[in-house]
Amino acid sequence: MTVRQLILDTETTGLSPDEGHRIIEFAALEVVNRKLTGNKLHIYINPEREIDIEATKIHGITNEHVKNELTFDKVVEDIIDFINGSELIIHNAKFDIGFLDYQFQKAGHKRTSNYVSGVVDTLIIARQKFPGGKNSLDALCDRFNINRSHRDFHGALVDCRLLLDVYLALTREQISLLADDTDKHKNIEFKKLDATESDLKIMLATPSELALHSKYLDDLNQISEGSCLWFNHTHNDK
């Protein structure tokens, strides 16, 4: 069964909905089979209140930017329709879900968990994988050599794109060439083919292909903290 996932992020007027803060930007990118589909929802929202100066320093959004946008109650149906039935992938999900839950309920709707199949928090995954390390989105981008030079502020849409790369890097070692088929092949007998009379051509990898392969192994070795056997084998032979 194909799982529809959404990389989701929000920007807000401040740190807590309990203090009257509101969502001012919502972004979600659709991912199927670990690839972007091109389907997305990106909305700026009028919070009907002032944006904290400290918050603007982080995301760059001012009151002037959103004063003519629709309010949350006018876009809530679009958001619910888009996230419905999906699995959400969020960095520090407690923050974004807290805001969504508050504003959904304030607009007369149910909590987020009633509309989605589940939530994956990449911050929790990162903390389990790198205990004691820095696990902010910026720090993880640096750890996985993900380019974030084009990002001046923490906008929801650009952060979603970075988070996708971080999520793929965090979960890459879970994706096996054999997938879940290991047990299925235990009783299969393999026969060696006699190719002595075949006119087989040996195709060597090009320098660019070798370079890409080497980079992939290097990335995999960093993610697995030095446990990539093929990377270690090839480098020990040099």
N, C-alpha and C positions, 0 to 999 in steps of 0.2 A: 504494500500500500504506500503510495507516494504521500509524504508529509509536506504540507504547505507551511513554510516557516516565514516569519517576518522579522527582519532586523529593525528594532524600534528604538527611538530616542525622543526625548522631549527637552525643551528649554522652558524655563519658568521665570517668574518675576522675583523669586527668592527661594529660600530653602525648604519651607514647610507650608503645606496647605492649611494647617491648623493656625497659622499666623496670618491667614488671609491671602496667601500667595496663589498664583494661578499659572496655568500653562499658556505660553505665548507662541510656541512652535511645536508642531507634531510632525514626525517623519517616520515612515515605515517602508522598507524595501522588501518585495516578495522574493523568496528564494525557494527553488524546488530542485531537489537532487544536488544541493550544494552550489547551485548556480543562480545568478540573478535572472529573473524572467523579464525584467523591464517594467513590470507592474509596480507602481508605488503610490503612496499617498503623502503629500507634503502640504501642510497648512500653517499659515500664520494666524494667530488668534488675538483679538482684542480682549485684554484681561479685565477691562473696566476698573483699573487701578494703576497706580504708579509702579514702574519697574525699579527695583533697588539699584542704586549706582554700582554696587559691588557685583551684582548679577550681570549688568550691562558690560562690565569690564571683562567678564568671562565669555559671554556669547555675542556681544556687540549689538544686541537688539535694543533700540530705544523706544520710548513712548511714541515718538513721531513715526517710527516704522510701522507700528501696529494700530494706530488710532483709527484707521479707516477699515480695518479687517473685521470679519464677522466675529461675534461673540461665541463662546463655547457651545451654548445651547442651540446655536444655529448650525453647527458642524458636527455635533455629537452623533447624529445618525450616520453620517458618512464614515466616521471613525469606527463605529460599532460594526457597520456593514463590512468594512475592509478587514478588520481583525477577526471577524467571526469564524470560528472553527480552526484557526491557525495556531501554531506554536510560536510564542514570542521569544526572541533572543534579545536580551537587554543586558547592558553593563551596569551593575548596581541596580538591579530590578526593583528593590525595595523603594527607591526614590521615585522612579517613573510610575510604578504601579500605585504607589501611595497617592500621587497626584491624580492619576486616571480614576481610581476608585472614588476619591472625594468628588471630582467633578462629574463623573457619571451619576453618582447618587444625588448630587445637588441638582442635576438636570432631570431627575425623576427616573433614572435607569438603575440597573443592577451593577454589582461590582464586576471588575474585569474578568475574574475567574469564571463567571457565568457565560462568557462569550468565547473563550479560547480553550484549546485542548491542553495547554500547559505553558510554563514559562521556564526558559533556560537562562540562568544568570551567569554570564561569563566571568564576573568578578569572583564568584564562588569557585568556579572551575580553576581560575588562575591562582587563587589562594591555596587550593589543594595541590596544585602543580608546582607552585613556587612559594612555599611557606616562608614567611619572613622577608620576601622580596617586595619591591614596589609593583603594584598591580593596577595602577590607574591605566586608562586607555592610552595615554601618552607613553607611559613606561612600557606597556606591552607592545606598542608599535615599535619602539626602539629595540626591544628584546628580539622581535621577529623581523627586524629590518624592513618595516613597512613605512613607505614614504609618506610623511605628513607635512612636507614643506609648503604645500599649497593651502594649508589651513591656518588662518590668522586667528579665528575665534572658534569656540566650541559650538558651532551650528549643528542643529539636529540632523540635517540631511547629510552633511559632510561627515559627521561622526558615525552615522549609520554605515557609510561606505567603508570607513576605517574599521568599524567593529566587525563587519563581515570578514575582512581579511584576518583580523585577530581571532575570530571564532574558527575560521577554517584552519588557522595555524595551531590553535589550542587543541583541536579535535582531529588533526590530520593523522596522528598515529593510530587512531581508532579505526581508520578506514584501511582495510587489508585487501590485498589483491585477491585473496581467497574469500573475502567477505565472511559469510557464515557457512561456507560450503565445506569446511574442513572435514566434518564427520561424514559427509556424503560420499567422500572419495576413499574412505578407509578400505573398502572391499573391492575396489576396482583394480583389475590386473592390466598392466601396461606391457605392450610388446615393442621391442626395439625394431625399428624399420631398417631394412637393408638399402642404403643409398649409394652403394658402390657403383651402380650402373646409371645413376641419375646425374644429369648435367646441372648440378646445383651451383648457383653463383653466390659468392660470399660478398655481402654488402656491408662495407665498413661505415661506421658512424662518421658524419662530417665533423670538422672542428667545432662548429657552432652547436651541434647536437651534443657533443662531448662536454662542452662548456656548460650547457643547460643541465645536463645530467649531474655534473660535478656540483653545480650550485644547489640543485635539489637535494643531493646527499648532504651537503654542508648545512643547509637549512634544517633538514631532518635530524642531523646530529645535534644541532643546537637545541632544537625543541625537545629531544629525548635526553638532553644533558649528557651527551657523550656516549649514548648507548646504541648508536647506529652501527651495526656490525660491518656492513659493507663499506661504509665510509672509513672506519678504522682499518679494515683489511686493505683497502686500496692505498691508503696513506702510509701504512706501515711498510708496504712494498716499495715505496719510493725512496 
